[in-house]
Amino acid sequence: MAKLTKEQERLHREASRLVKLTRDLTEEERETVLDHWQESSTTSNSLDGAFFTPEDLALDLRLEVNGERVIDLCAGIGRLAWAVQDKWHRRFEGRPPREVVCVEKNPAYVEVGRKVVPEARWICADVFTLDPETLGRFDYAVANPPFGRVERSGNGPRYRGPNFEFHVIDIASTLARKGVFVVPQMSAPFRIAGVPSYEEQRSTVYERFHRETGFTLSSRVGIDTSAYEDGWRGVSPRTEVVFADFEDAEEGLLPVTVPRSVSTPRAAVPKPTAAAYEYVEAALF
């Protein structure tokens, strides 16, 4: 485990004790685990680039999500899933929580996630191995994926660059109609965090993603993530929240002509097809 204060160690031990209980956790106990279970307690944390989403950032990102069926890619222990269920607000409206599917390859994280977000379906798997036909179509994908040149087992269906976050967004396009993602600021085509007003920027890494996939990333709610930089553990990344409408981009997408895996060939992932149904956007506020 990375060096923690004595208080952090004590709280992590208490969170770990709660995870091992055979009974269901109370809401207060779930929040204790989410707040204090340390991602650095697994040896693969730094190699995988796994840093859990700050609570307030997760709650703000929830405002970007609509629909009834959501998939959380690289889900960690479920902080985003916990937020996007939106169960308290929806309970007030007389609606059930959203259906959420969480995909996480670290079995230690999945064990914790199943205790703190038991309403979600947890899949312990690498996102590069997912089968869109088996999982079905989601209204939204969400993710706080590893950033940058993190080691990976495969590629997105179109993107061939080095940035892990863009591979995850590309994979999300095969699973969901829309998506909301936390990415490094230089991977977004704009700046909101830490600047007086919205600024456009188009870095070379973003331009490559856009050219190879046909997807445009944008901002909707306009979340200034700089307010949450102290909420990360072990890092203080400058990030942005980006929105992608995969259906709107569908007509201009490049065809998938190469396998996703970088080591073992597999069938090409088919280009998403828009389902014929009526989608009513819920109010953001």
C-alpha positions in Angstrom: 0.0 0.0 0.0 1.2 3.5 -0.7 2.2 5.5 2.4 -0.9 6.6 4.2 -1.4 8.6 7.3 -2.3 6.6 10.4 -5.9 8.0 10.2 -6.2 6.9 6.5 -4.9 3.4 7.4 -7.4 3.2 10.3 -10.3 4.2 8.0 -9.2 1.8 5.2 -9.1 -1.1 7.7 -12.6 -0.2 8.8 -13.8 0.0 5.2 -12.2 -3.4 4.5 -13.9 -4.9 7.6 -17.3 -3.7 6.3 -16.6 -5.3 2.9 -16.1 -8.7 4.6 -19.4 -8.6 6.4 -21.8 -11.3 5.3 -24.9 -9.1 5.7 -26.0 -6.2 3.4 -24.4 -2.8 4.3 -26.4 0.2 5.4 -26.3 3.3 3.3 -24.0 4.9 5.8 -21.7 1.9 5.7 -21.6 1.9 1.9 -20.6 5.6 1.9 -17.9 4.8 4.5 -16.4 2.2 2.2 -16.7 4.5 -0.9 -15.0 7.3 1.0 -12.2 5.4 2.7 -11.3 2.2 0.9 -7.9 3.0 -0.7 -7.3 2.1 -4.3 -3.5 2.0 -3.5 -4.2 -1.1 -1.4 -3.7 -3.2 -4.5 -0.3 -3.6 -6.1 -1.6 -3.0 -9.6 -3.0 0.4 -8.8 -0.2 2.5 -10.2 0.4 0.2 -13.2 -3.3 0.3 -14.1 -3.6 4.0 -13.6 -6.6 3.4 -11.3 -7.6 6.5 -9.3 -11.2 6.6 -8.0 -13.5 9.5 -8.9 -14.0 12.2 -6.2 -17.5 12.1 -4.7 -18.6 15.6 -5.7 -17.3 15.2 -9.3 -19.3 11.9 -9.6 -22.4 13.7 -8.3 -21.9 16.5 -10.8 -21.3 14.1 -13.7 -24.6 12.5 -12.8 -26.3 15.6 -14.2 -25.1 14.7 -17.7 -26.7 11.3 -17.7 -30.2 10.5 -18.9 -32.1 7.3 -19.8 -32.8 4.1 -18.0 -29.8 1.8 -18.8 -26.2 2.8 -18.0 -22.8 1.0 -18.3 -19.9 2.1 -16.2 -16.6 1.1 -17.9 -13.4 0.7 -15.7 -15.8 1.1 -12.8 -13.3 0.8 -9.9 -15.4 0.2 -6.7 -18.4 1.9 -8.1 -18.3 5.6 -7.2 -19.7 6.7 -10.6 -22.2 3.8 -10.6 -23.4 4.8 -7.1 -24.0 8.4 -8.4 -25.6 7.7 -11.7 -28.2 5.3 -10.2 -29.7 8.6 -9.0 -31.8 6.5 -6.7 -32.7 9.2 -4.2 -33.9 11.8 -6.8 -35.7 9.1 -8.8 -37.4 7.7 -5.6 -38.8 11.2 -5.0 -40.2 11.1 -8.5 -41.7 7.6 -7.9 -39.3 5.9 -10.3 -36.8 3.0 -9.6 -33.1 3.6 -9.8 -31.4 3.3 -13.2 -30.2 -0.2 -14.3 -26.4 0.0 -14.1 -23.9 -2.5 -15.3 -20.3 -2.1 -14.0 -17.3 -3.5 -15.8 -14.0 -3.7 -13.9 -11.0 -6.0 -14.4 -9.5 -5.8 -10.9 -11.2 -8.6 -8.8 -10.4 -6.7 -5.5 -12.3 -3.7 -6.7 -15.2 -5.8 -7.9 -15.5 -7.5 -4.5 -15.8 -4.0 -2.9 -18.1 -2.7 -5.6 -20.6 -5.6 -5.1 -20.9 -4.5 -1.5 -21.3 -0.8 -2.0 -23.4 -0.9 -5.2 -25.2 -4.3 -5.0 -28.0 -3.1 -7.2 -25.7 -3.0 -10.1 -24.7 -6.0 -12.2 -20.9 -6.4 -11.8 -18.8 -8.0 -14.5 -15.2 -8.8 -13.7 -13.6 -8.4 -17.1 -11.2 -6.3 -19.2 -13.2 -3.7 -21.2 -11.3 -4.8 -24.3 -13.0 -8.2 -24.2 -16.6 -7.1 -24.0 -19.2 -8.4 -26.5 -21.7 -5.7 -27.5 -24.3 -8.3 -28.7 -24.3 -10.1 -25.4 -24.6 -7.0 -23.2 -27.3 -5.3 -25.3 -27.7 -1.6 -26.0 -27.3 1.1 -23.2 -28.7 4.6 -23.2 -25.5 6.0 -21.7 -21.9 4.9 -21.0 -19.9 6.6 -18.3 -16.3 6.2 -17.3 -13.4 7.6 -15.4 -10.8 5.5 -17.3 -7.1 5.3 -16.8 -5.4 8.2 -18.5 -2.6 8.3 -21.2 -0.1 5.6 -22.1 -1.3 3.0 -19.7 -0.6 -0.6 -20.6 -3.7 -2.2 -22.3 -4.6 -5.6 -23.7 -6.3 -4.3 -26.9 -7.5 -1.4 -29.0 -10.8 0.3 -29.5 -12.6 -0.7 -32.8 -11.2 2.4 -34.6 -8.7 4.3 -32.6 -5.1 3.2 -32.8 -3.3 5.9 -30.7 -1.7 5.5 -27.3 -4.2 7.2 -25.1 -6.2 4.7 -23.0 -9.1 7.0 -22.4 -9.8 7.3 -26.1 -9.8 3.5 -26.5 -12.5 3.3 -23.8 -14.6 6.0 -25.4 -14.3 4.1 -28.7 -15.4 0.9 -27.1 -18.3 2.7 -25.4 -19.6 3.7 -28.9 -20.3 0.0 -29.5 -22.3 -0.3 -26.4 -24.3 2.9 -25.8 -26.1 5.7 -27.7 -24.4 8.4 -25.7 -21.5 8.7 -23.2 -20.0 11.0 -20.5 -16.4 10.6 -19.6 -13.7 12.1 -17.3 -10.6 12.7 -19.4 -7.3 14.7 -19.0 -7.8 18.3 -20.0 -5.5 17.9 -23.0 -7.7 15.1 -24.3 -10.7 17.4 -24.5 -11.3 19.9 -27.3 -12.0 22.6 -24.8 -11.0 24.0 -21.4 -13.4 24.8 -18.6 -11.5 23.6 -15.6 -9.3 26.3 -14.0 -10.0 29.1 -16.6 -12.3 32.2 -16.3 -14.5 31.1 -19.2 -14.9 28.4 -21.8 -12.0 28.1 -24.2 -11.7 25.9 -27.3 -8.5 23.8 -27.8 -7.8 21.0 -30.2 -4.6 19.1 -29.2 -2.9 16.7 -31.5 -4.0 13.8 -29.3 -7.6 14.8 -29.6 -7.3 15.5 -33.4 -6.0 12.0 -33.9 -9.0 10.5 -31.9 -11.5 12.6 -33.9 -9.8 11.7 -37.3 -9.7 8.0 -36.6 -13.1 7.6 -35.0 -15.3 10.4 -36.4 -16.5 11.2 -32.9 -16.7 14.8 -31.6 -16.4 15.4 -27.8 -18.2 18.4 -26.3 -19.4 19.9 -23.1 -23.0 20.2 -22.0 -23.5 21.1 -18.4 -20.0 22.7 -18.2 -18.5 21.2 -15.0 -15.4 23.0 -13.7 -13.5 20.0 -12.4 -10.7 22.1 -10.9 -13.0 22.4 -7.8 -12.4 18.7 -7.1 -8.6 18.4 -7.7 -8.0 17.9 -4.0 -10.5 15.1 -3.9 -8.3 12.7 -5.9 -5.9 10.4 -3.9 -2.3 10.4 -4.8 -2.7 12.6 -7.8 -4.2 16.0 -8.7 -5.0 15.8 -12.4 -6.5 18.6 -14.4 -9.5 17.0 -16.1 -12.6 17.8 -18.1 -16.0 16.1 -18.4 -16.7 15.3 -22.1 -20.0 14.3 -23.8 -20.3 12.1 -26.9 -23.4 11.5 -29.0 -22.6 8.3 -30.8 -25.9 8.1 -32.7 -25.4 11.6 -34.2 -21.9 10.6 -35.4 -23.0 7.3 -36.8 -23.4 8.2 -40.4 -19.9 9.6 -40.6 -18.1 6.8 -38.8 -15.2 5.0 -40.4 -15.8 1.3 -41.0 -14.2 -1.2 -38.6 -11.7 -3.0 -40.7 -9.2 -4.3 -38.1 -9.5 -6.6 -35.0 -9.8 -4.9 -31.6 -7.2 -7.1 -29.9 -3.5 -6.2 -30.1 -2.3 -9.7 -29.5 -5.0 -12.3 -30.5 -7.1 -11.7 -33.6 -10.9 -11.6 -33.0 -13.9 -10.7 -35.0 -14.2 -7.0 -35.8 -16.7 -5.1 -33.7 -19.7 -4.1 -35.8 -20.6 -0.5 -36.3 -23.4 0.5 -33.9 -26.9 0.6 -35.4 -29.4 3.1 -34.1 -32.4 1.3 -32.5 -35.8 2.5 -33.6 -37.3 3.9 -30.4 -38.5 7.2 -29.0 -36.0 8.7 -26.5 -37.2 11.5 -24.2 -34.5 13.6 -22.7 -35.0 14.1 -19.0 -34.4 17.6 -17.6 -30.9 18.2 -16.4 -32.0 20.2 -13.4 
